[in-house]
Amino acid sequence: MSAFFEEIDYQPTPIGLISLRHRHDFSLKTGTLDIMLGDEHLASDLFTTSEIALATLGLAYHREQDDNKRQLDVVVGGLGLG
């Protein structure tokens, strides 16, 4: 393996091979983690738009359900690489 690319783990699934990869992004001068299904990107720690959207939607739902509009204390985990 190159110092710029590493396949950390992979598993065959009924829908194809899923792998976790670490690579160096030269344009950003940083390392990144990617979850791949075959050659398709499923998630990356460089793009957190979907995680932010899920958190925003979840918080908005709970604000609508709370008649007293209380301040929420929320811990979010496990939504992805972001």
TORBA-101164 format. One record per residue: residue number from 1; residue in one letter; x, y, z of N, C-alpha, C, O in turn. Coordinates in steps of 0.001 Angstrom, whole numbers. Layout:
REM residues N
(NUM; 'a'; (X; Y; Z); (X; Y; Z); (X; Y; Z); (X; Y; Z))
...
END
This chain:
REM residues 82
(1; 'm'; (829; -1187; 0); (0; 0; 0); (871; 1246; 0); (1952; 1269; 588))
(2; 's'; (393; 2255; -652); (1060; 3542; -712); (864; 4292; 600); (-102; 4045; 1322))
(3; 'a'; (1775; 5203; 908); (1616; 6066; 2080); (459; 7033; 1861); (14; 7678; 2810))
(4; 'f'; (-39; 7149; 629); (-1102; 8090; 310); (-2473; 7427; 192); (-3480; 8116; 31))
(5; 'f'; (-2521; 6102; 270); (-3780; 5375; 138); (-3708; 4092; 952); (-2721; 3360; 881))
(6; 'e'; (-4746; 3824; 1722); (-4799; 2591; 2500); (-6241; 2099; 2556); (-7149; 2857; 2897))
(7; 'e'; (-6444; 841; 2223); (-7746; 230; 2427); (-7723; -380; 3830); (-7027; -1365; 4074))
(8; 'i'; (-8477; 206; 4734); (-8446; -198; 6135); (-9165; -1516; 6346); (-8672; -2389; 7060))
(9; 'd'; (-10335; -1666; 5725); (-11087; -2912; 5841); (-12085; -2982; 4698); (-12425; -1967; 4091))
(10; 'y'; (-12550; -4193; 4412); (-13593; -4378; 3415); (-14395; -5624; 3760); (-13889; -6546; 4400))
(11; 'q'; (-15634; -5639; 3334); (-16507; -6777; 3569); (-17409; -6978; 2356); (-17979; -6018; 1837))
(12; 'p'; (-17538; -8217; 1906); (-18518; -8482; 854); (-19928; -8431; 1449); (-20150; -8893; 2568))
(13; 't'; (-20869; -7872; 703); (-22271; -7820; 1131); (-23136; -8258; -47); (-22635; -8380; -1165))
(14; 'p'; (-24407; -8493; 182); (-25283; -8863; -936); (-25372; -7791; -2026); (-25711; -8106; -3166))
(15; 'i'; (-25074; -6531; -1696); (-25153; -5472; -2702); (-23792; -5075; -3259); (-23703; -4156; -4074))
(16; 'g'; (-22741; -5750; -2833); (-21407; -5460; -3342); (-20393; -5313; -2220); (-20721; -5436; -1040))
(17; 'l'; (-19170; -5051; -2610); (-18068; -4927; -1664); (-18089; -3542; -1010); (-18062; -2532; -1713))
(18; 'i'; (-18136; -3482; 321); (-18067; -2224; 1065); (-16684; -2128; 1680); (-16187; -3079; 2283))
(19; 's'; (-16067; -955; 1517); (-14722; -788; 2058); (-14572; 572; 2739); (-15251; 1542; 2402))
(20; 'l'; (-13655; 604; 3712); (-13265; 1837; 4383); (-11849; 2143; 3933); (-10953; 1309; 4061))
(21; 'r'; (-11653; 3348; 3403); (-10358; 3727; 2848); (-9869; 5031; 3468); (-10649; 5933; 3773))
(22; 'h'; (-8573; 5098; 3641); (-7931; 6347; 4046); (-7041; 6766; 2889); (-6290; 5960; 2338))
(23; 'r'; (-7138; 8058; 2524); (-6300; 8535; 1416); (-5854; 9956; 1711); (-6472; 10672; 2500))
(24; 'h'; (-4784; 10342; 1070); (-4302; 11713; 1192); (-4846; 12519; 25); (-4687; 12132; -1133))
(25; 'd'; (-5492; 13649; 333); (-6002; 14538; -703); (-4969; 15641; -911); (-4821; 16528; -71))
(26; 'f'; (-4275; 15580; -2006); (-3186; 16528; -2273); (-3695; 17952; -2449); (-3020; 18901; -2051))
(27; 's'; (-4866; 18115; -3035); (-5376; 19467; -3257); (-5738; 20152; -1943); (-5607; 21370; -1824))
(28; 'l'; (-6194; 19376; -954); (-6557; 19938; 347); (-5449; 19797; 1379); (-5523; 20359; 2472))
(29; 'k'; (-4421; 19037; 1015); (-3285; 18787; 1912); (-3730; 18191; 3250); (-3307; 18635; 4318))
(30; 't'; (-4589; 17179; 3166); (-5097; 16515; 4360); (-5467; 15077; 4033); (-5600; 14709; 2865))
(31; 'g'; (-5631; 14275; 5064); (-6109; 12909; 4889); (-7621; 12877; 4990); (-8232; 13743; 5616))
(32; 't'; (-8216; 11880; 4372); (-9663; 11740; 4422); (-10034; 10267; 4515); (-9295; 9397; 4052))
(33; 'l'; (-11176; 10001; 5114); (-11739; 8651; 5178); (-12922; 8574; 4233); (-13736; 9496; 4172))
(34; 'd'; (-13019; 7478; 3498); (-14116; 7267; 2566); (-14717; 5892; 2802); (-13998; 4922; 3041))
(35; 'i'; (-16035; 5816; 2732); (-16730; 4529; 2707); (-17203; 4333; 1279); (-17887; 5185; 711))
(36; 'm'; (-16828; 3193; 706); (-17097; 2917; -697); (-17969; 1676; -844); (-17832; 717; -84))
(37; 'l'; (-18856; 1699; -1816); (-19589; 515; -2249); (-19132; 259; -3669); (-19573; 922; -4607))
(38; 'g'; (-18241; -712; -3818); (-17589; -912; -5111); (-16756; 319; -5423); (-15870; 684; -4650))
(39; 'd'; (-17035; 960; -6548); (-16327; 2187; -6938); (-17126; 3450; -6608); (-16701; 4552; -6953))
(40; 'e'; (-18272; 3305; -5948); (-19134; 4451; -5630); (-18882; 4942; -4207); (-18776; 4141; -3278))
(41; 'h'; (-18788; 6259; -4041); (-18629; 6849; -2706); (-19962; 6825; -1960); (-20972; 7293; -2485))
(42; 'l'; (-19973; 6284; -745); (-21153; 6344; 108); (-21044; 7481; 1113); (-22031; 8160; 1394))
(43; 'a'; (-19853; 7689; 1654); (-19658; 8727; 2671); (-18197; 9123; 2702); (-17312; 8343; 2351))
(44; 's'; (-17965; 10359; 3131); (-16618; 10876; 3272); (-16608; 11863; 4422); (-17594; 12563; 4651))
(45; 'd'; (-15507; 11924; 5144); (-15442; 12894; 6227); (-15182; 14309; 5715); (-15113; 15247; 6509))
(46; 'l'; (-15038; 14476; 4403); (-14908; 15815; 3821); (-16263; 16460; 3556); (-16360; 17685; 3489))
(47; 'f'; (-17305; 15653; 3404); (-18629; 16161; 3057); (-19614; 15775; 4157); (-19936; 14599; 4322))
(48; 't'; (-20084; 16751; 4897); (-20953; 16487; 6052); (-22369; 17025; 5847); (-23137; 17128; 6804))
(49; 't'; (-22716; 17367; 4613); (-24018; 17962; 4336); (-25174; 17082; 4798); (-26126; 17586; 5393))
(50; 's'; (-25111; 15782; 4540); (-26224; 14911; 4920); (-26350; 14794; 6431); (-27466; 14738; 6947))
(51; 'e'; (-25228; 14756; 7160); (-25290; 14687; 8615); (-25899; 15958; 9205); (-26705; 15893; 10134))
(52; 'i'; (-25511; 17108; 8665); (-26063; 18382; 9135); (-27563; 18447; 8834); (-28341; 18903; 9672))
(53; 'a'; (-27971; 17998; 7653); (-29387; 18008; 7281); (-30205; 17099; 8205); (-31286; 17484; 8650))
(54; 'l'; (-29700; 15904; 8493); (-30417; 14996; 9395); (-30568; 15591; 10788); (-31640; 15499; 11386))
(55; 'a'; (-29515; 16197; 11308); (-29587; 16823; 12632); (-30569; 17985; 12631); (-31352; 18137; 13569))
(56; 't'; (-30534; 18808; 11583); (-31434; 19959; 11477); (-32888; 19514; 11429); (-33738; 20083; 12113))
(57; 'l'; (-33174; 18502; 10626); (-34552; 17988; 10533); (-35021; 17390; 11855); (-36158; 17609; 12272))
(58; 'g'; (-34148; 16637; 12509); (-34512; 16029; 13786); (-34787; 17068; 14856); (-35761; 16944; 15599))
(59; 'l'; (-33949; 18090; 14951); (-34166; 19151; 15933); (-35421; 19951; 15623); (-36161; 20310; 16539))
(60; 'a'; (-35677; 20238; 14353); (-36884; 20972; 13973); (-38131; 20187; 14357); (-39100; 20772; 14840))
(61; 'y'; (-38124; 18884; 14154); (-39268; 18046; 14525); (-39545; 18141; 16026); (-40692; 18307; 16442))
(62; 'h'; (-38498; 18035; 16827); (-38698; 18065; 18273); (-39115; 19450; 18767); (-39859; 19549; 19743))
(63; 'r'; (-38664; 20492; 18133); (-39114; 21846; 18496); (-40593; 22009; 18202); (-41311; 22638; 18979))
(64; 'e'; (-41063; 21452; 17091); (-42482; 21539; 16733); (-43357; 20755; 17709); (-44498; 21142; 17965))
(65; 'q'; (-42836; 19662; 18252); (-43604; 18818; 19165); (-43632; 19359; 20590); (-44490; 18949; 21373))
(66; 'd'; (-42738; 20251; 20950); (-42596; 20758; 22313); (-43408; 22037; 22469); (-43026; 23093; 21965))
(67; 'd'; (-44554; 21926; 23185); (-45422; 23085; 23385); (-44746; 24197; 24180); (-45071; 25369; 23993))
(68; 'n'; (-43811; 23849; 25065); (-43144; 24841; 25910); (-41901; 25443; 25264); (-41296; 26362; 25817))
(69; 'k'; (-41517; 24927; 24092); (-40336; 25409; 23364); (-39094; 25472; 24260); (-38357; 26458; 24268))
(70; 'r'; (-38893; 24403; 25001); (-37740; 24329; 25904); (-36442; 24256; 25122); (-36410; 23823; 23970))
(71; 'q'; (-35372; 24689; 25775); (-34022; 24536; 25226); (-33688; 23049; 25213); (-33876; 22373; 26225))
(72; 'l'; (-33204; 22532; 24107); (-32845; 21124; 24010); (-31349; 20946; 24205); (-30549; 21712; 23667))
(73; 'd'; (-30974; 19934; 24975); (-29593; 19499; 25069); (-29498; 18204; 24281); (-30149; 17216; 24618))
(74; 'v'; (-28692; 18212; 23236); (-28659; 17087; 22306); (-27230; 16613; 22084); (-26313; 17417; 21914))
(75; 'v'; (-27055; 15302; 22087); (-25791; 14695; 21706); (-26078; 13865; 20447); (-26987; 13036; 20442))
(76; 'v'; (-25308; 14090; 19398); (-25501; 13385; 18147); (-24297; 12504; 17891); (-23157; 12960; 17988))
(77; 'g'; (-24539; 11247; 17564); (-23460; 10330; 17256); (-23900; 9290; 16268); (-25082; 8954; 16191))
(78; 'g'; (-22973; 8785; 15524); (-23250; 7661; 14651); (-23974; 8004; 13361); (-24550; 7115; 12732))
(79; 'l'; (-23964; 9263; 12947); (-24654; 9616; 11709); (-23769; 9460; 10484); (-24258; 9538; 9357))
(80; 'g'; (-22515; 9248; 10679); (-21625; 9116; 9524); (-20211; 9512; 9876); (-19824; 9553; 11044))
(81; 'l'; (-19461; 9799; 8856); (-18059; 10133; 9081); (-17855; 11580; 9490); (-16789; 11931; 9996))
(82; 'g'; (-18856; 12426; 9282); (-18702; 13851; 9578); (-18638; 14110; 11043); (-18508; 15260; 11462))
END
